[in-house]
Amino acid sequence: MNSKTKGDYAQVVIYAKRFEDLPIIHRLGDVIRIHRANLRIYNNQRQFNVNVYFKSSWALYSSDKTTPLGAIDNGGPYAYSGNKYTNEKQDGAILSTLKKWASGFFAQHSIGDGGKTA
């Protein structure tokens, strides 16, 4: 499939034993980072399976200057699974790029009107 093809995306499926172990996305544009996901092809579509109760984990990062609960974004996640989170050397640059993209995308697109430009 050409990477420019409309509908080119991947699904993320997160399995957990308790609802409280799942990430709750508060705002469009926030970034979810998943660790140790298994890639599967389901109905000819990429799907990342995340088993929080076995070996995988997730972290949510704000794409704004404040977290959804109003705290100042310190660069770390505002929510994560497990007892602690880790940041790799390249994570800061990746997160910065994603925040910049999200800021530009949502400034140009109004999600409530079916994706038409504002």
C-alpha positions in Angstrom: 0.0 0.0 0.0 1.3 3.4 -0.9 2.0 5.5 2.2 0.0 8.4 0.6 -3.1 6.3 0.1 -6.2 7.6 1.8 -7.0 5.5 4.8 -3.4 4.4 5.5 -3.4 4.0 9.2 -2.8 1.5 12.0 -5.1 0.5 14.8 -4.0 0.2 18.4 -5.8 -2.4 20.6 -5.1 -2.3 24.3 -6.0 -5.3 26.5 -6.2 -4.9 30.3 -7.8 -6.8 33.2 -9.3 -3.7 34.7 -10.8 -0.5 33.2 -8.5 1.6 35.4 -5.4 0.1 33.6 -6.5 1.6 30.3 -5.4 5.1 29.0 -8.1 7.7 29.1 -7.5 10.2 26.3 -8.7 13.7 27.4 -7.9 15.8 24.4 -7.5 15.4 20.6 -3.9 15.8 19.7 -2.4 14.3 22.9 0.3 11.7 22.2 0.1 8.0 23.4 3.3 6.1 23.5 3.1 2.4 23.6 5.8 -0.1 24.6 6.3 -3.7 23.6 3.3 -3.9 21.2 2.8 -6.8 18.9 2.2 -6.0 15.2 -0.6 -8.1 13.6 -2.4 -7.8 10.3 -6.1 -8.0 10.7 -8.5 -7.7 7.7 -5.5 -6.5 5.7 -4.9 -3.6 8.1 -2.0 -3.0 10.5 -2.9 -3.5 14.2 -0.7 -3.0 17.2 -1.8 -5.2 20.2 -0.8 -4.0 23.6 -1.2 -6.4 26.5 -1.0 -4.2 29.7 -1.6 -7.1 32.0 1.3 -9.1 30.4 4.3 -7.1 29.2 3.3 -3.9 27.4 2.8 -0.4 28.7 1.6 3.0 27.6 2.2 6.7 28.5 0.1 9.8 27.6 1.8 13.1 26.8 0.1 16.5 26.5 0.3 18.3 23.1 -0.4 21.6 24.8 1.5 23.7 27.3 -0.8 22.3 30.1 -2.0 18.9 30.8 -5.7 18.1 30.5 -6.1 18.6 34.3 -4.5 22.1 34.1 -1.0 21.3 35.4 2.0 22.8 33.5 3.5 20.3 31.0 6.9 19.3 32.3 7.8 17.2 29.3 6.9 13.9 31.0 3.7 12.0 30.6 0.6 13.1 32.5 -0.6 9.5 32.8 1.1 6.1 32.4 0.7 2.4 33.1 2.8 0.7 35.7 4.8 2.1 38.6 7.1 4.3 36.5 7.8 5.4 33.0 11.0 5.6 31.0 12.2 8.1 28.4 14.8 7.2 25.8 17.3 9.5 24.3 15.3 10.1 21.2 11.9 10.6 22.9 12.2 14.3 23.5 12.8 15.0 19.8 10.0 12.7 18.7 7.6 14.2 21.2 8.6 17.8 20.1 8.0 16.9 16.5 4.6 15.4 17.2 3.5 18.3 19.3 4.5 20.7 16.5 2.6 18.7 14.0 -0.6 18.4 16.2 -0.5 22.2 16.9 -0.3 23.0 13.1 -2.9 20.3 12.2 -5.5 21.4 14.7 -4.9 25.1 13.9 -5.8 24.3 10.2 -8.6 21.8 10.7 -11.8 21.9 12.7 -12.6 18.4 13.8 -16.2 19.1 14.6 -17.2 19.9 11.0 -16.1 16.6 9.4 -12.5 17.7 8.8 -13.2 20.8 6.7 -10.6 23.5 7.0 -11.4 26.4 9.4 
